[in-house]
Amino acid sequence: MTMKILEGKTLSAEILATLPGRIEAVKARLGRAPSLAIINYFADSPSAVYVKRKVAACEKLGISVKLFSPKPEEGYPAFKALLARLGDDDAYDAIMIERPLPDGFETRETWDAVPAAKDVDGLSTLNMGRLFIAKKFSEIEGGGFFSPCTALAVIRLLRFHGIDPAGMNIAVAGRSAVVGKPLAQMLVTLDATVTVCHTRTKNIAEVFKKADLVITAAGKAKWLKKELLPAGAAVIDVGTNFDEAGKMCGDADFEDLKSSASAVSPVPGGVGPVTLACLIEAAVKAAELAPKKEKGGIIFT
């Protein structure tokens, strides 16, 4: 069996190529470029690799981007104050909070401190609620709200490679609000049958053995091996980890799966580039939806 590599770089480039015209339209309407604020606490986290790429991609496209790097010791009140300032500042269309955050910072209060119109990763209760009441994926794509970028990237990567979730048995490893749960909802709207697995799932191999597709977002380097999967299963790897040699890797043992899996997304080069493109696209969308302000009041255009 020849394993298909579900690379994401080509799709990422295609998404980004659609944005220059939209960015110029925003400039014409608002008199400025779309703008994104990124908050990142830990410069040595796996996600920090993608932060640099997000900044570079925004700058290349002409999107205004600013990186905020608070210190954990400043505490939660300082974080909330930063979110309030960015939320009220019309100079920023979009706000992206990178994870992980310091202990105790990941709360509903945090996500709701970001105005839904600037919440481009879709973690506020308003955006998340809109996602979970959707019956069809078309409502998610065209609903005028934001969904978690990584979950959306998985769906777009599947579609790009001609994998239709309809009728499939899909196992999702991970139940976070960023990937696992919103991704399961998206897959259900595409008529898949989804089982969400986690650290308390008993006999996880039995669940995986019944799956046509396994999506792992567990954050544990190379834990997913061929003995856990049925022959011919496809794997989407959302994990971003570093192995014992300090090399970036996913949750799936890519080399181990070559002899049995039908298709695997690589890390790096799979879901990550598409997530980046989805985020930047969302920032442009936020600017497109932003009200035009003029002296004497707001003019909605």
N, C-alpha and C positions, 0 to 999 in steps of 0.2 A: 504493500500500500504506500502510495506517495502522499505524504502529508502536505496539505495546502497551508501556506503561511498567510495569515490574515493581517497583512501589514496595513498601517494606518497613515503612512506618510503621504501617499498619493491622494487619499480622501481629504486629509488636512489641507494640502495644497489647493485642491479644488474648492473647498469651502472658503479659504482665504482669498482665492482669486475672484470670488463673487463680491467682495467687500469694497474695493476702491470706489466704484460708482455710488454705492450707498453712502460711503464716507463723504464724498463730494456733495451729495445731496444734503447731508446733515450740515456741512459747512455753509452751504448756500442758505439754508433755512435758519440756522442758529447763529451764524457768523463766527463759528469756531468749530474745531474738530471734536469728535466724540472723545469722552474722557473717562478714564478708569483709575480707581484707587485700589491698590493691593496692600493688604495687611499681612505681614509674615513675621512671626515671632522667632522662629528657629532657623538660622542660616544653614545648619547642618542636617536638616531633616530631608527625607527622600523627596518631599514635594518641592523643596527649595531649588532642586535642579530645574523643575518646570517653571518656577518663578522667573528665573533669568531668561528663559525662552519666551515666556509671555511678554516680558518687558521688551525684548528685542523684536518680537513679531509686531507688537503695537507700534513701536518706533518706526519700523520699516513701512508700515501702512499709513503712517501719519496720524495715529491715534495718540492723544495726550495720555500719558500714564505716569503715575507716581507711586513709588514703593514706600510704605511706612513700615519701619522695623522697631516696634516698641520693645522695651525690656520687661521680662516677666516680673521683675521685682517692683515695677511701678504699680502693679496690682490691678484688680478688676475695675475699680472706679475710673482709673485712667483710661482703660480700654473702652469702657462705656462712654466716657467723655469724647474719645476720638471718634467712635461710631456716631455719636450725636452730631459732632461737628461736621463730619463728612456727609451725614444724611441731610443736614440743613444747607450744605454748601452747593449752590447751583453750578459751581464749576466742575462738579463731578456727576456724571450720568450714572456711573456704575461703581459698585463696591464689591470686591472679592476678598473674602477672609480665608486665608490658607490654613489648613490643618496639618499637624496638630496644633492645638492651643494649650496654654498653661493649664495645669490642673484646676478644675472648677470653672473654667471659662466657657465650656461648651454646654450652654443652657438655652432653653427656649427664649429666655429674656435676651440673650445675645443675638439670636437670629432675628427676633422681632424688633431689635434696635435698629436694624437696617430697613429703610423704607422699601416696601415691596417693589416699587418701580425701579429701585437701584439694586435689588437683590438678585444679581445675575446668576447666582448658583442655586436659586430657588429653595432656600432653606427656611424662609419665614413661614409662619403658620398660614398666612394668606396664600402665598404661592404654592405651598405644599398641599393645602386644602383644595386648591383648584386642580392640582394634579390628580388627587385621589378621588375626586368626584367625576373625572373624565371617564366616559364609557368607550370612546374610540381614540386611537392615537392621533387622528386628525384634529381632535379637540386640543390635544397637547401641543401639536405643532403650530396650530393657528389660533390659539386661545388668547393671545395678547398678555401672557404671563411667562414667568421663568421657571424652568425645571433644572434639577441638579445636572451640571454639565457632564460629569463622568457617566452617569446613567444614560443620558441622551447620546453620548458618544458611542456607547456600546450598541445601541439600537442602530445608529447610523452606520457603524462599521459592519454590522450584520447585513444590513440592506445593501451596502456597497459591494459586498462579496457574494450577493445573491442568496443569502440564507434567510428564508422566510420563517419566522417563529410560529406561524399559524399551525396549530395541530401538534406542535412539538412538546415533548416532555423536557422541561428545563429545570435544572437544579442551580440555585444561586447560593453560593457560600459567602455569607456575610449579611448582617441585618442592620447595617448603619442607615441613618437618614440621608447620607450622602450618596450611597451607591445601592446597597442591597434592597431596601424597601422600595425606594422610588423606581428602581429598575424592574423589580417584580411587578409593580403596578403597570409600568409601560408595556411589559411583555404580555400581561393579561389583556390589555387593550388591543394587543395584536393577536389575540386568540390563542396564546400559548397556555399550557398547563404548567404552573410554576410551583416548585417546592423551595422554600427558603430554609437553608441550613445554617447552623451556628455552633458555638462551642458546646452547647448542651444537647445537640442532636445525637441520638443514639444510633449506632451502626450506620454512620454516614456513607460508608461504602455501598450499603444496600440501596440507599437513595440514588447515589451516583450511577450504580449499575443499571438503573432503569431509565437513565436520562439520555436523550439524544444530544443534548448540549449542556455543558457545565460551565458556569461563569463564576470565577473565584475572585473575591475581594476580601480575603481574610487577613492580608498583611503578614504572611508568614512565608519566608523564603523557601521556594522549591518543595513545598510540602505535598503538592498534588502530583502523584506519580501514576504510572500506567496500571498498576494493580488495583487502583481505586475506580477505574473506569471500564466501561464496556468497550470492546474493540470497535473502532469506527466512530467513536464519539468525537464531537467538536468541542474545543475549549476556548473560551475568551478569558484572558488573564488581565485582571484589573490591578493586581498587586504591584506595588512599587517598593522594592526592598534592596538591601545590599547583602551580597553573600560574604563568606569568610575571607575572600580575597579583596573585598571592598568594591566589587563590581556590581552594577545595578542588575537586578534580576526580578522575576515575577514570583507569583505563588506557585506556578506550575514549573515542574522540572522539564524544561523544553527538550533537552537532549533525550531524556528518558521516554518522552511521549512520542518521539519520532517514529517508532516502530509500530504504534498502535492507533494513534489518533488520526482522524480524517483531516482535521484542520486545527490550527492553534494560532492565537495572536501572540506575537513576540513582545518581550519587554527588554529593552526599550523598543519603540518603533511600532507599537500596536495601538492600544487604546489611548495612550498618552498624547500623541500628536493630535488626535481627533478631539480630545478633551480641550486641549489648548485652543484649537480652531473654534470649537463651540463656545468657549468663554469669550473670545474676541468678537465672534458674531453676536453674542448676547449683549456685549457692551455697545456695539453699534445699534442694535435693536433698542436698547435703553435710551440712546440718544435720539433715535427716530421717534420714540414715544414721548420724549420729554417736551413739556410745554415751552413755547417760545415766549420769553419775557421781554416786555418793553416798558418804557416809562409810563406810569399811570395804571399799570396792571398787567395781567397775564393774557396773552393772546394765544389760544390753542389753535395750532395749524395742523 
